[in-house]
């Protein structure tokens, strides 16, 4: 009796594995997340040390209406914030420079996470002296 139950349990276990492995109608169980993309229509951003805010549009193509946007590799003294539009993750980046920002040209990185996928892009950031 124990042998029959053991064999029956084993057969049921194999049936469960086969159902899990092949029960998706022939499709893969785990599909890749949809592709997303990120870009700046103008990838050359100029920020002054004078504290004037610079608004830069950011284009995010995603099947989701939300996104997590991170800007890294910024020089010290440069602050950035992001605001999405009401209907898509595309929106604006707002850059502000301070007098502690070093004048020069930098290549920051934008990383966007949306709809289970990630995309990155680099842009040129030029920090200029205040009042120019």
Rosetta blueprint (number, residue, H / E / L):
1 X L
2 X H
3 X H
4 X H
5 X H
6 X H
7 X H
8 X H
9 X H
10 X H
11 X H
12 X H
13 X H
14 X H
15 X H
16 X H
17 X H
18 X H
19 X H
20 X H
21 X H
22 X H
23 X L
24 X L
25 X L
26 X L
27 X L
28 X L
29 X L
30 X L
31 X L
32 X L
33 X L
34 X L
35 X L
36 X L
37 X E
38 X E
39 X E
40 X L
41 X L
42 X L
43 X L
44 X E
45 X E
46 X E
47 X E
48 X E
49 X L
50 X L
51 X L
52 X L
53 X E
54 X E
55 X E
56 X E
57 X E
58 X E
59 X E
60 X E
61 X E
62 X L
63 X L
64 X L
65 X L
66 X L
67 X L
68 X E
69 X E
70 X E
71 X E
72 X E
73 X L
74 X L
75 X L
76 X L
77 X L
78 X E
79 X E
80 X E
81 X E
82 X E
83 X E
84 X E
85 X L
86 X L
87 X L
88 X L
89 X L
90 X L
91 X E
92 X E
93 X E
94 X E
95 X E
96 X E
97 X E
98 X L
99 X L
100 X L
101 X L
102 X L
103 X L
104 X E
105 X E
106 X E
107 X L
108 X L
109 X E
110 X E
111 X E
112 X E
113 X E
114 X E
115 X L
116 X L
117 X E
118 X E
119 X E
120 X E
121 X E
122 X E
123 X L
124 X E
125 X E
126 X E
127 X E
128 X E
129 X L
130 X L
131 X L
132 X L
